[in-house]
Amino acid sequence: MNYLIFWGLLIGSFLLMEGMAWCIHRYIMHGFMWFWHKEHHQPPDRFLEKNDYFTLLFSLPSIIMLVLGYEVASLWFLKPMGYGILVYGFFYFVFHDLIVHRRIRFKFVAKNRYLRRIIRAHQIHHKTREREGAEAFGFLYAPQKYNPED
């Protein structure tokens, strides 16, 4: 297998996931699956919440792609794509659950302008407690308008 193709598919899948995540967050989580996502927009009252079911649901494409990519030779291209989704999920977990929502307490101060921008965008997203009226649906990308005041 050509490593350039492998890494291209992995990185491409990773980058595509941000667009997928934006659409899923905007139209599914703030749409017909709001009943799972709603409590995520409320002050936390426990460690796990219904919104965490999405983690299980969204891990399925990666798992399926990895299994098929390893087990079916002609579907080898699913392997790097599955890894791209897996890596995106890891970055999402670190950013969303650890850095922004501090679900596991640790000392972290965002000094990087990019990190401060995506944190600020996510905090603005959470100012809205309702299904409608939210903005900034991305996770690892936020437009320049969310740059923090320096």
ChimeraX attribute file (.defattr): number of C-alpha atoms within 10 A of each C-alpha:
attribute: neighborCount
match mode: 1-to-1
recipient: residues
	/A:1	7
	/A:2	7
	/A:3	8
	/A:4	9
	/A:5	12
	/A:6	18
	/A:7	15
	/A:8	15
	/A:9	20
	/A:10	24
	/A:11	19
	/A:12	15
	/A:13	20
	/A:14	22
	/A:15	15
	/A:16	14
	/A:17	21
	/A:18	19
	/A:19	16
	/A:20	12
	/A:21	20
	/A:22	18
	/A:23	15
	/A:24	17
	/A:25	19
	/A:26	18
	/A:27	14
	/A:28	14
	/A:29	21
	/A:30	21
	/A:31	14
	/A:32	11
	/A:33	15
	/A:34	17
	/A:35	14
	/A:36	16
	/A:37	22
	/A:38	17
	/A:39	16
	/A:40	17
	/A:41	15
	/A:42	13
	/A:43	9
	/A:44	12
	/A:45	8
	/A:46	7
	/A:47	8
	/A:48	11
	/A:49	14
	/A:50	12
	/A:51	18
	/A:52	13
	/A:53	12
	/A:54	13
	/A:55	11
	/A:56	9
	/A:57	9
	/A:58	14
	/A:59	14
	/A:60	12
	/A:61	14
	/A:62	21
	/A:63	16
	/A:64	13
	/A:65	21
	/A:66	22
	/A:67	16
	/A:68	18
	/A:69	19
	/A:70	14
	/A:71	12
	/A:72	10
	/A:73	10
	/A:74	10
	/A:75	14
	/A:76	18
	/A:77	19
	/A:78	23
	/A:79	22
	/A:80	24
	/A:81	25
	/A:82	26
	/A:83	22
	/A:84	24
	/A:85	27
	/A:86	22
	/A:87	18
	/A:88	22
	/A:89	18
	/A:90	12
	/A:91	15
	/A:92	17
	/A:93	15
	/A:94	14
	/A:95	18
	/A:96	18
	/A:97	13
	/A:98	15
	/A:99	20
	/A:100	17
	/A:101	15
	/A:102	14
	/A:103	14
	/A:104	10
	/A:105	9
	/A:106	9
	/A:107	7
	/A:108	9
	/A:109	9
	/A:110	11
	/A:111	8
	/A:112	8
	/A:113	12
	/A:114	17
	/A:115	20
	/A:116	18
	/A:117	22
	/A:118	25
	/A:119	25
	/A:120	18
	/A:121	25
	/A:122	23
	/A:123	14
	/A:124	15
	/A:125	17
	/A:126	18
	/A:127	13
	/A:128	14
	/A:129	15
	/A:130	14
	/A:131	16
	/A:132	10
	/A:133	10
	/A:134	15
	/A:135	14
	/A:136	20
	/A:137	24
	/A:138	21
	/A:139	21
	/A:140	23
	/A:141	18
	/A:142	19
	/A:143	11
	/A:144	11
	/A:145	8
	/A:146	17
	/A:147	17
	/A:148	15
	/A:149	6
	/A:150	4
